Amino acid sequence: MKKYTRTYTYQAAHVGNESNGTRWMAAVTDSSPYITVDLKEMRNVGECQFYFTKPTEGHTWRLEKSVDGKHWQACAEEKKLQARSPHVAVGIGEARYLRLHILRGDAGLWEWKIYE
């Protein structure tokens, strides 16, 4: 009989690989989970879609943008616990870096889609 094992990896790169079979998860011990994306150049970001893990439990979040990765400006936020998929942020504007703070809910993403 063959023995099968399953390996779980929750790498940050999984949020942008367009695969619903992979995901990113913050460490269980992370009391303030966030994930940062480097767009590699300045972009005019029109919309972000967040596909959180366990979407039926609801999430609150804050999205920040930066031109240098050091100075951050809040650009979208969901303050009320919402059970939906995806969560959507629009009109983000010029940015090279985006940072998503997961304030409440399961601290993981199946996918983060970014559109100009």
Rosetta blueprint (number, residue, H / E / L):
1 M L
2 K L
3 K L
4 Y L
5 T L
6 R L
7 T L
8 Y L
9 T L
10 Y L
11 Q L
12 A H
13 A H
14 H H
15 V H
16 G H
17 N L
18 E L
19 S L
20 N L
21 G L
22 T L
23 R L
24 W E
25 M E
26 A L
27 A L
28 V L
29 T L
30 D L
31 S L
32 S L
33 P L
34 Y E
35 I E
36 T E
37 V E
38 D E
39 L E
40 K E
41 E E
42 M E
43 R E
44 N E
45 V E
46 G E
47 E E
48 C E
49 Q E
50 F E
51 Y E
52 F E
53 T L
54 K L
55 P H
56 T H
57 E H
58 G L
59 H E
60 T E
61 W E
62 R E
63 L E
64 E E
65 K E
66 S E
67 V L
68 D L
69 G L
70 K L
71 H L
72 W L
73 Q E
74 A E
75 C E
76 A E
77 E E
78 E E
79 K E
80 K E
81 L E
82 Q E
83 A L
84 R L
85 S L
86 P L
87 H E
88 V E
89 A E
90 V E
91 G E
92 I E
93 G E
94 E E
95 A E
96 R E
97 Y E
98 L E
99 R E
100 L E
101 H E
102 I E
103 L E
104 R E
105 G L
106 D L
107 A L
108 G E
109 L E
110 W E
111 E E
112 W E
113 K E
114 I E
115 Y E
116 E L
